[in-house]
Amino acid sequence: MKNGERMFDPGSVPIIENVFVRSAAAPPTGEDALLPVLPALAPLLPGGALRRGTAVSVAGDTALLLALAAGSVAAGDWAAAIGLPDLGLAAAAGYGLDLHRLLLADDPGPHWPEVVSALAGAVGVILLRPTGPVAPQLAARLTAVLRRGGCALLVAGPWPGAGLRLSVRSGRWFGLGHGYGQLRGRQVEIAAEGRGTATRLRTARLWLPDEHGTARPVESGSRPLDAPLDVPFAPPLDARFGAPFGAAPGASSESASEDPPAAPLGLPGSRSAPAPLHRPAPGPAAAAVAVV
């Protein structure tokens, strides 16, 4: 072998090898046809799991798409994200999706059906955002490929013939206060309906994500979605230095109190300003400087 030449190692392309092995195998049946999901999402799905060889439509929420795929990857399957260039990998890891088992095809363009067909036999779940409306004939052909490969398809948007449709009905973020704070979680209401055993409407209230970045149910008796935030109030900077909020530097409380309307004590615009700060008398060093 000459210098600079390298022998081809078939073992260096395990993904291609897996495509042929899984495509030749019989489609999974029974419990083998089910893909586990996170416990918080199980009540939304028939049988509490995703079914291989089916398509699930997820309307307008990438976080829900990631959470649906996380359970199967945690159980040992691979996943692929196709047509999702803005996918947040940190958020995916927070839901428990192992990034070492995630394949990315950010911008397949009009060739996304070929990419789906190639990966359906290699991974357990595919996350897909098509480049446009999907024709029913194309959806039917790809669904047949999914059944042969034993893969579940999670589509960001509508999909003709989807066995299950999930959507986020409402949601609210928590953590921000009056101009400060940090987002600590989002409560959502999710609805699921579909065909066959999924015809009955199912709903669930979840943290998506919670303060740890994952999904979990909203416990009974906890804060409703429309409740106010319980972020502690910090008094305005001007008020902490003895001047009414919004007053010009050096203005007295009497002259400034005529302009702003009445407000509860401690809020911006309050007529009752806090007591002035008591500064300690200058020490010997400060007195010496004053004398000089």
N, C-alpha and C positions, 0 to 999 in steps of 0.2 A: 504494500500500500504506500503510495507516494505521500510526501509531506503535504499537509493541508487538506487531504482527503479524509472523509469520515464515513464509516459504515452506517447504513440505515438500520436503526433499531426499531423493530415493530412494536416493542413494548413501550416506546415513547409516545404512542398515540392510543391510550386506553379508551378514550371517548369513542373513536371510530369503531374500535373493536366491540364496544358495548352495543353500538347501534345494530350491528349484524346479529349479535347474540340474542338481544331482546326481541328484535323483529321476527326472528325465526321461532321464538317460543310461542306457546299457546297463550291466548289472552287470559289474564288472571280472572278467577271466579271466586264466589263466596267472600270470605273475609279477606282474601288476598286482593280483591278488587277495591278495597277500601283504603283510603289514605287518612291517617290521623290528623286532627287539627288541634289547635290550642283549646284547653278546657273551656275558656270563656266563649268560644265560637260554636262549640258542639251543639247547644240547644237550637241553633238556627238551621242545622243541616239534618236531613233525613238520615237516620242511623247514626247521627253524631259524627259523621266523617264525610270527606270528599270521596267521590266514586271515580275510579279510573275509567278512561274512555269517554268521559262526559265533559261538557263545556259549562262553565259558570260565568254569568255576566255580572260584573261589579260596576255599579254606576257611580262615577265621579269621586272616588276616594282611593288614592294609592295606598294609604295606611291600611285599609281593609284588605286590599290585594296582598300586601306583604304579610299581614297577620294570618291570612288563609293559607299561605304557602309555608309558614314557619313550622307547623307541626310535622308535616311529612319530611322536611329536611332534617329536623331534629331526630326523626326516627331512622335516618340513614339514607333517604333518597336524595337525588340531585334535583336541582331546579335550574330553569333557564328564564331569563328576562329578555324579551324581544320587543324592540321598538319603544324602549323606555329610557331614553338618554338622560332624563332628569331624575332617575331613581335615586333616592337617598340611601346610600349603603350603610351609613351610621344608623339610620332608622331601621333598616332591615335587620342589622345585627341586634338592635334593641329588642325586636320582637322574637329573637331567638333563631334567626335564619343564618346558618353557618355560611359565611362568605367564601370559604374554601370549597363549598359544594354548589356554588352559584355561577352559571355561565351567562355572559352578557353579549347580546347582539344589539348594540345601541341603535343603529340606523340601517336596517336592512332594506329600506326603501320599498319599492313595489315587489321585491322578492321575498317578503316576509312569509308567504305561504310555503315556499320551498324550504325556508329555515325551520318552520314549524314541523314540516314533514321529516326533515333530516334529524331533528332532535327528539321527536316523539318516541322513538325507540330507545333513547339513551337516558332520559331523565324521567322522574316521576311526576313533575308538575311544571307547566310552562305558564309564565306571566306574559301577556301579550297586549300590545296596543296597536291595532291595525292602522294603516295609513289613511283609511277612509271606510265608507260603508262596505259591508261584506255581503256578497251575493249569496242567496240561499243555496245555490248549487255548489259553490266553493265551500261554504260552511259544512255541507253534508259530506263532501269528499274528505275534508280535514277531520271531521268527526270519526269517519271510518278509519283513518290513519291512527287517530288517538286510541281507538278500541284495539286495533292490532298491536300497537306499541304499549298499551297499558299505562297511558299518561292522562293526567287531568289538565284541562286548559282553563286558566283564569283570565278572563278578558276584561280589560279596562274599557267598558262601553257596551253597547248592544251587540248581541250575537244571535243570528237566526237559529232557532231550534235549541236554544240554551235550556238545559234541564233545570237550572236554578238561577234566579235573579236576586241579587242582593243590592241594597241601596242604603245610604245613610240619610235618614229622614231629617234629623236635626242634630246640632252639636254646638258645644260651647267650650271655649278654652278658659282655664282658671290660672290665676297667679299674678296677673298684672294689676297694679293699683293705680293711684293718681299720678301717672307719669313715671312710675318706677316699678320694679318687681321683675319677676322671671316666670315665663310660662312653665307650669308644673304638671299640666295634664289636660285632657279633653274628654268630656262626657258626650256620648253620642247615643242616638236611638237608631238601631239597625232593623230593617225589615227584610224578610226573605220569603219568596214564593216562587212557584215553578210548575212543573208538570208531574204527573204520576203521584208518587207519595209526597211530593212537595207542594201540592195544590193548596194546602192549608197555610194561611198567612202566619208566619212566626215573627215575633219581635223580641228584642233584647236591648237593655241599656248597659253600655259598657264604658269603661275607661279605655280610650284608644287614641293616644297611649296614656298610661298612668305616669306617676312621678318617676318610675324606673324605666320607662320607655317601652313597656310591653302592654298586653291587653288583659284586662280582668273585669269581672262583672261589677256593677254598681250595687253595693250592699243596700238592703232595705233600711230605710231610716236615714240614709245619707243625704247630702245636699241635693235638692232638685236642680234641674238644668237652669231654671229661671231664678235661682236664689242669688242674692248679691254676694260679691266676693268678700271674704273675711281677711283682707290684707290690712295690717296695722297702719294707721295714718301717721305720716311724718309731717310736722308743722312746717309751714313755708320758711325759707331761709331768712327773709326779712323779719318775720315774726320772732324768730329765735334770737335776734339781736335787738329786740325792743322796739322796732318800727312796724307800723301797720303794713300788711301785705300790699304791694303796689305803690307805696308812698315814695316820694323822691327822697334822696339822701339828705338827712338833716331836718326833714319835715317833722313837725310835732304831731302827736296823736290827735290833738284837737282839730288841727287844720285838715288832716287827712281823713278824719272820720266822717266828714260831710259828704264825700263823693261815693265811696262804695256802699252798696245796699247792705241792710242788716243780714247777718249770717250767724249760724250757731257758733258758739264759742269753740275756738280751736280750728275753725275752717278758714280758708282764704277769704278775705273780705270782712272778717269779724270786727265789730266795733270795739270789742274788749281785747286789747292787746296784752300779751304776757308782761309780767313785771320785768323792769330792766335788769340786765345782768349786773351783779355786784363784783367789781374787779378789786383784787387785793391791792393794798397800799404798796407803792414802790419800795423795794428793798434798798439796802445800802448802795448796791452797785448802780441801780437806776437813779438814786438821789445824787450820786457822785457825777453821773453823766449830766444830770440836769444842772448841777452847779457849774460844771465846766462850760 
